[in-house]
Amino acid sequence: MEKTYNPQNIEQKIYNNWEKNGYFKSSNISYKENFCIMIPPPNVTGSLHMGHAFQHTLMDTMIRYHRMKGKNTLWQTGTDHAGIATQMLVMRKLTKTDNKTYQHYDRQTLVEQIWNWTEESGNAITHQMRRLGNSVDWARERFTMDQGFTDAVKKVFIHLYKEKLIYRGKRLVNWDPKLCTAISDLEVENIEQKGSIWYIRYPLSDDVHSSTSQKYIIVATTRPETILGDTAVAVHPSDIRYKNLIGKYLILPILNRRIPIIGDKYVDINKGTGCMKVTPGHDFNDYEVGKRHQLPMINIFTKNGKIRHYAKVYDTNGNESYIYNASIPYAFRDLDRFEARINIINTLSSINLLDDIQPHNLMVPYCERSGTIIEPMLTTQWYMRMVPLAKAAIEAVEKGDIQFVPQKYTNMYFSWMRNIQDWCISRQLWWGHRIPAWYDTSGNIYVANNEAEARKEHRLNESVILTQDEDVLDTWFSSSLWTFVTLGWPKNTPDLQNFHPSNVLVSGFDIIFFWIARMIMMTMHFVKDINGKPQIPFRTVYITGLIRDDEGQKMSKSKGNIIDPLDMIDGISLTKLIEKRTYHMMQPKLKDIIHKRTTKQFPHGIAAHGTDALRFTLAALASTGRDINWDMKRLKGYRHFCNKLWNGSRFVLMNTENCDCGFNGGKLELSVPDHWILTKFNYTVQSWHEALEHYRFDLAANILYEFTWNQFCDWYLELTKPILYNGNKSQLRGTRNTLVNILTSLLCLAHPLIPFITETIWQKVKVIQNIKDETIMLQPVPTFSTNQINDTALDDIEWVKKAIVAIRNIRNINHIPSTHPLDLFIRTRNTKIIRRIHDNYTLIQTITYLKAIKIIDINEEIPLSFNQFIEDTELLIPMATLVNKTIELDRIKNSILKLEAIIKKIYIKLNNKEFLRLAPEAIIIREKQNLRDYNLKLNKLIEIRQRILSIK
């Protein structure tokens, strides 16, 4: 082995060898137990971020663990076509290179350009996944737009349409005026920003004046431009200010439209003026109010967010209505919605209907992809009825067929599923699964795999002109089929029989609704066992927390606090790190803030730590379901851990290579430390298995760390030295055998978490054991064995360790050199302790550099000594020959004087009334604690001085 651990020299070489030899591949061996994890398919446009690194580490740990348990494992991989993200990315590239916009392309040409990009530049993330050590079955890699997926998506859509679970309708959706498409809630980011709230007078109609002295009511709004789409004003039914006006009418400012005053409990009496304008065509809450009161719905915007010439008026069911004059005043036509806002405010002010303007903080919905403010819009879309599908999916979790870890996310799942709404599944894009529906000139719909099939099924001749729907399906529609289509559905393949249901799904809580719940519903609807019972897609859902920065902030490009996992693996200079974090930022002020933050956080850039250190850190921080504040110190510490394992392994190899280790026969005489480490390791194996079986990756990592660093590398390697240097043949053979066996087993235990370093070391150690296998990843994982338990040896060495620590403490406290021979007296009546000392006399004597060890009676007098207690046993080392009285007394005197000066200052401070009055309570508490600590140190020094003075 190389003297220095350098992960850059080993990791990629090892991974290439693993992949080349097909070690990740699953099989269809029927007699083996199967274990399957489906990777949440990352976007084809994506790159590795900390969330990926975190989840992939946990998934790979489980796959490697179960593979070493002898199971037939499949980690199914693949990527998602990511409709909006991919189309936007390619359009940006085309604009840069060819100076062309969306309008310059027809559908077929643009889709061809996107396919070219995905084949040449897409899937960059899969190369990064290899750097993380992901042992996925690359031979089975899938893409949500491959031919198998395309066929399956069509089959599912057609089947659901025929079951009347898919329909077309006009409803309110999140609309992106820049991309001109509906988007999902997951793509909406609500950002708090400063704005205004406008108070507008809505005049009461003439027929109301006779019954009240009021001439108008005041409505507060943050979106005055939508006044053109108002169809009512709502008040709370019990609001005494307006109760008598419910059922009466108002005159809508500017348009002079007569609209009703309605009573609805949704209105907050204490918010604003207690009057709420109702715009069902441009607000989701108003839409629900409008449905309850059968209000018309009005669309005042074009698809790109400009004011229409004529509004679109619909009844509550989405049918065209002529209840209102649809004309919009010329002054507002073709204006962008925010220009229209200014004009409408000016108009209201000029006709004396603007009552007030106040500053107001509000949450504004933005599209994460385009950066555009979302506009709720009435559009015709395809929908899926979810209530019929949700019933079985709810029961599966209620019965425990599917379990959430942590369990608290079960309630989140139920909350959404029991209030589920129909799903808008269409998107106005060109990249994606085009909806398999055709229309004739009368608007009749024909759903089929292709046009020829539609004509044949519905007996349409060539004179009937058919046009395919322009929309594509929501990306989540195809990914909801992920668990079974990747295994060959709709065919009943051996893969589907062996690996479905899968075992564990690892995901974030933010897509429980968008992906996890939909997978459960779609799988249970389409996949049945041999008895016709709906199959679940997975048995366990493990929900991870978010990786945040060191201040607890969510990592994002806009904040400039993203850390690329590969930068922590390979290292990056400060200059390049700043460039990465600011390259997309246009504002100089923001760039400067990020520059300062990054320089403060990483003054020397980021050092290379290697993949194993990163993986171990992520696992160690994986406390179930909790968000993680990233800590670079922990990463550095676990890099030291890898180095410790490397150096400990080198010690073993140096003392066992080309030596008789008992693997070819010969008597093995095991020492007490040998029995101790075998027992210690067995208990470690037991607790490690328990941790992983319960998804406590943090506990598994800490268990491994504790044994490797403290028990094996620190204690056991030191306890073997007396035998390695002075043992007879059978003792040497026994200890060498134990060293190699423990190291080999430890490497196998650690492999799922830190695969590269363990493979590297194992390749060296296997030669000593005559192991012919090619890779550690196909070795059996260590299991608990009662044959390797020796509790007597365990208790004995644990006591010996305490004795060694006590003797070393005496040396350290009293400045006695570690090589100075000492006499040790042990005062005890405990027969078990006496036996332990006799059995381990040479070990204790050698390790602690003692001249002699003498057990004395409890009442026996000995010279003045330094002492330490281990429970009921006292360890004593005579002072007389160890201390130069003059030097020690001078040193102690100076220390006492310094402490007395410090104590005096604290006394003065605590007796100062002004200090006690003005100082924060925390500082006063700290000063009092300091006083207690310094007094304890002073008393200890006085005690030592008295001891030294008594030496004759």
PyMOL commands that set and color helices and strands:
alter all, ss='L'
color gray80, all
select helices_A, chain A and resi 7-9+11-20+50-68+83-98+102-104+107-120+124-131+138-140+147-162+185-187+206-209+224-229+243-245+284-292+330-332+337-350+387-398+409-417+451-458+475-479+482-485+494-499+509-526+565-570+574-582+588-601+611-620+632-656+672-693+697-719+721-726+729-750+755-768+776-778+786-788+791-813+831-839+841-848+885-910+913-918+921-950
alter helices_A, ss='H'
color red, helices_A
select strands_A, chain A and resi 34-38+72-76+78-79+142-143+166-176+181-183+188-203+216-221+232-235+249-252+257-263+275-278+297-301+307-314+354-367+375-384+403-405+423-424+426-427+437-439+445-447+467-468+472-473+502-508+538-544+547-548+628-629+822-827+850-856+865-870+873-878
alter strands_A, ss='S'
color yellow, strands_A
deselect
rebuild
show_as cartoon
